[in-house]
Each structure stands twice: as C-alpha cells, then as structure tokens.
Amino acid sequence: MREDRMEVYSDQKNAVVIRHPDRRFPGILIQGDTLHQLCAQADQGLSMLDPTSDAFKELNSVRNALWSLKCHYKDVLVAHDIGMPFSEQ
C-alpha cells in the first residue's frame, strides 16, 4: 500500500469522483458492496435472457467486466488483510 494525494471533485455518497495524479481524467469510485450488487444484478439479468440472443451476449460482456473488477477488488483486500464489505452466500 502507498498513500497518494487525489483530487476529489465530488464526494457524493456512492458517486465519488476523483482524479489519480497519474491519470488525465477523473474516475468514479465504486464501493465494494455496490460493485457486489452490480454483479448480482448482471447475473440476474442474464438469467432472464435467451443465451443465444444478442442481448445476452452484450449483457454477458458487461457482467464479465464487472466480475473481473470484483475479483481484483477481492484479491487486493485479501492481500492487505481487509475484510469484505459483503457476504457471498
């Protein structure tokens, strides 16, 4: 872990906008529990679609991107001995 200064453009709950010093544009901070919920919603949406449809393929792409972020998030928390803000049961 390292500490760095970030520019905070908005600290609205669940919509924090910050800019990392090594990045040109700001990004949005998604809390871990919110990311977990987005993954669950994408999974639920997929379960309602025909697996051969274009809509399924598009949503599956979004779902996979969300799950990739969630897996990275979990790996980082485990590496730093930080508990998960959600239960996966």
Buried (B, 14 or more C-beta within 10 A) or exposed (E): EEEEEBEEEEEEEEEBBBBEEEEEEBEEBBBBEBBBEBBBEBBEBBEEBEEEEEEBEEBBEEBEEBBEBBEEBBEEBEEEEEEEEBEEE
